[in-house]
């Protein structure tokens, strides 16, 4: 994938991995439109030189308004990145967890589908383009304190596979970015010493995206143990290890 002359929309890029990738695409020479819910952060990024658009991926009509605004100002849009997501712990012994489940599925899975659906006709009309969905190592190796997050990202993985098959022959690539734990703020590194450095992660991702042909899955070295746990016979042992973190749930302390 040539990342030097793309026109890229990243939904959910006002912070973290999304923002870092936006800056990397821009530094490579691509035009980048940053989408997000927080208008204060969008204003700061506009001052930085980014095109911005407010978007809440849980609002279908709002996603369509954002699409219309983007295509009016950037009719040559050719790359969509569905970065928006939430991550929450849930205690499945407590029926009160369901609100977190609904929010997680609505944002991570349905939000991805809303964004992809909104832009697919445009990309098909161009006859070329790239959709980059974002899942997680947790899609392949669940983290028990975050069951709906794991389910939502596993759903995005399956949806990406089906999307790729349905768009075959249209000229549209479907690429799945699979991050492991990444230290997007210093607190993340303190809580999880194994979390990857954000800059190093982004460098590896951009190097992989530059490959020709673009990989179906962007797998940095730090996520391989998650992605291939079942194949490698380590799945049960790793899930058992990760289940020890259930003690972090308030009801288990």
N, C-alpha and C positions, 0 to 999 in steps of 0.2 A: 504494500500500500504506500503510495506516494503521499507523505504527510506535509509536503512543502507548499501545496497549492489547493488545499481543500477548503470548503466552507462548512464549518462544523457547528452544530447546535448541541450543547450539553445541558440536559435537564438535570438540575441538582448540582450546580457547579459553583455555588457561592462559598464553599469551604471544602476542606479535606481533599480527598483524592480527585474529585471533580475539578476543583479549582487548580490543583497542581497540573492535571492533564490539560486544562484550558490554557494555562501558561506555556506548557510544552508545545502544544499545537501552534500557538501564536508565535513562539520563538522560532519554530521551524518554518514559518512563513504562511501558515493558514489563517484564514479569517475565522474568528470564533464568536459565537453568540452564546452568552451565559444565561441560563434560566434558573430561577429560584423563587422562593416565596417571600424572602425577607427583602423588602425594598431598600432598607438602609445598606445592606451588603451589596445589592445591585448598584446603588448609587456610587459606592466606593469603587466598584469594578468598572463602572462607566468612566470614572475619573482616571482609572488606570489605562483606559483606551479600548475596553471591550464593548461590543454591542451587547445589550442586555434586554431581557424580557421577563416580566413577572409570570410565573406559572405555578399552579398547584396541581400536581398530577392526580389528586383525588377528585378533581372537579372537571368532568368531561367537557362542559361548555367552555371552561377556562382554558383547557388544553387546546381546544379548537381556536379560541381567540388568539392564543400565543402563536399557534401555527400560522394563522392568517397574517399576523403582524410580521413574523419572521420571513414568510415567503414574499411579502410585499417589499421588504427592504433587502432581502437576500434571495432573489429568485433562482440563483445558481446553487442553492443549498444542496450538498451531496452526502453529508455524513451526519448521522443522528447517534447520540450517546445517551442511554437511559440510566443516568447515575442516581436519580432520586431514591432514597431509601431511609427506613427507620429500623432501629435495632433495640428491642426491649426484652427484659427478662420476664418470665411468666412461671408461676407455680401452678401446675395443672391440677393440683389437689384443691385449689381454691377456685370456685366457679367465677369469682370476680375477675379472673384473668382474661375473660373473653373480650373485653373492650380493647385490650392490647392486641389480641389476636386479630380482631377486625381491622384495627388501624394498620397493623403490619401488612396484612394481605392486601388491603385497599391501596396502600402506598407502594409496596414493593412489587407485587404481582400485577394487580389491576392497573396501577399507575404506569408500569412498563408497557402493558398492552395498550392503554389509552394513547400514550405517546407514539408507539409504533404504528398503531392504526391511523393516527392523525396524519402521519407523513408518508405512509406507504404509497398512496396514489401518486403523490408528487414524484417520488423516487422511481416508481414504475414508468411514469410519463417521461422521465429523463432517460430511462434505459440504462442507468448506471447509478451507483451509489453504495453506501455502506451503512448498515445498522450495527451498532455496537451495544449489545445488552450487557448488563453487569450482574453477575451472580456472586458467588462467594465460595471459599473452600468449605464453608459450613453446609453448602448445598450437597456436598458429597461425603462429609464427615460431620454429622450433627454435633452441635454444642448443646447439651441437654437443657441448660437454663434458658435457652432461647428457641423453643420449639417452633413457634410460628415463623420466626425469621428463617430457620432452616427450611421449613416447608415452602415459604414464599420463594426463596432462592432456588430450591429444587424445581419449583414450578416454572420459574423464569428459564432455567436450563432446558427443561422439556419443551417449553414454548419456543425457545430459540432454535432448537433442533427442528421442530415442525415448521417454523417460519422459513428456515433455510431451505427445507424441502419444497415448500409451496412457492418460494420465490425463485427456484431454480430456473434458469433460462431467461430471467428478466434483466440480468446484468447487475443485480443487487447482491452484494456480499453480506452475509450475516456472521458477525464475529462476537464471541462471548468472552468478556473479560472476567477472570476468576481470581479476585484478590484473596490473599490470606489476611491475617491480622496485620494492620498497618498503623503505625503510630502517627496519626494525623495531628495530634497535639501532644505536648510533653507528658501529660497525665497518662496517656495511653502507654507510653514507654515505661512509666513507673509501675503501672498495674500489670503489664504483660511484657516482661523483658524479651520475649521472643518476637514481639511485633516488629515488622520490618520498618526501617527508616523510610519516610515518605519519599524523599528525593531519590534514594536508591531504587525504590520500587518503581517510581515513575520513569526513571531512566531505562530500567529493564523492560517496562511495558512499551515504551516508545520504540526501543530497539526491535522488539518482537513485531510491533505493528508495521515497521518498515519492510518486513519480509515480503517477498513476492513468490508465490501467492500469500495473501494475508492468512495467518493461521485461523482455523475455525474456532479455536480456543486460545486465549492469551494466558499462558501458564508460566508465571515466574517460578524460579527454582524453589522459593519458599512455600509454594502451594502444592507442589507435586505429591508430598506425603498425604495430603487431604484428597486430592483428585484420584489417586490410584490406590487408596487404602484397601478397597475390596479386592482389586486385582492382585495386590501384593500380599494379601492374607493378614494384614495388620489392623483391619477394620474393628473387629470385636475388642481387641486389646486397647486401641486408641479411644473408642467410645467409652469403655470402662474407665480409663484414665480421666477422660473429660467429664464423666459423670460425678467425679469427686467434687466438682465445682458446684454441684447442687446445694452444697452447704452454704453458698453465698445468698441463697434465697431467704428473705426475711422469715418466712414460716418454718424454715428448717434449722434456724439458729437456736 
